[in-house]
Amino acid sequence: MLYAIVAEDAPGSLTKRLAARPAHLERLKALQDAGRLVLAGPMPAIDSPDPGPAGFSGSLIVAEFPSLADAQAWADADPYVAAGVYARVTVRPFKKVLPA
């Protein structure tokens, strides 16, 4: 089943985000290589594709996991969590409707 992982960045965490980014992307690449990643990306803190020093307000990941518990465990092990980038992470079941 698909799960949406919605994470909210802690205030002032851009430096931590940049430092942990390679490890974070490595985990996402593994999901992609396994054919389980639907989409992933950050949410700019301002209305710009490159927010510069304004940074990001969070991230969204939609991926396939065997269960909600597995999706939560994967999210809990994210390098952004360990680095203190994310202040809060919510994992919910997700049903993709479009595009088909």
Long-range contacts (C-beta under 8 A, 24 or more apart in sequence): 1-64, 1-65, 1-66, 1-67, 1-93, 1-94, 2-38, 2-62, 2-63, 2-64, 2-93, 2-94, 2-95, 2-96, 3-62, 3-63, 3-64, 3-65, 3-68, 3-71, 3-91, 3-92, 3-93, 3-94, 4-60, 4-61, 4-62, 4-91, 4-92, 4-93, 4-94, 5-59, 5-60, 5-61, 5-62, 5-63, 5-71, 5-74, 5-75, 5-89, 5-90, 5-91, 6-58, 6-59, 6-60, 6-89, 6-90, 6-91, 6-92, 7-58, 7-59, 7-60, 7-61, 7-75, 7-78, 7-80, 7-86, 7-88, 7-89, 7-90, 8-57, 8-58, 8-86, 8-87, 8-88, 8-89, 9-45, 9-55, 9-56, 9-57, 9-58, 9-59, 9-85, 9-86, 9-87, 10-84, 10-85, 10-86, 10-87, 11-87, 13-55, 13-83, 13-84, 13-85, 13-86, 13-87, 14-53, 14-55, 14-56, 16-80, 16-83, 16-84, 16-85, 17-55, 17-56, 17-80, 17-83, 17-85, 19-83, 20-79, 20-80, 20-82, 20-83, 20-85, 23-79, 24-78, 24-79, 24-80, 27-74, 27-77, 27-78, 27-79, 28-61, 31-63, 36-63, 36-64, 36-65, 37-61, 37-62, 37-63, 37-64, 38-62, 38-63, 38-64, 38-96, 58-86, 59-86, 62-94, 62-96, 68-93
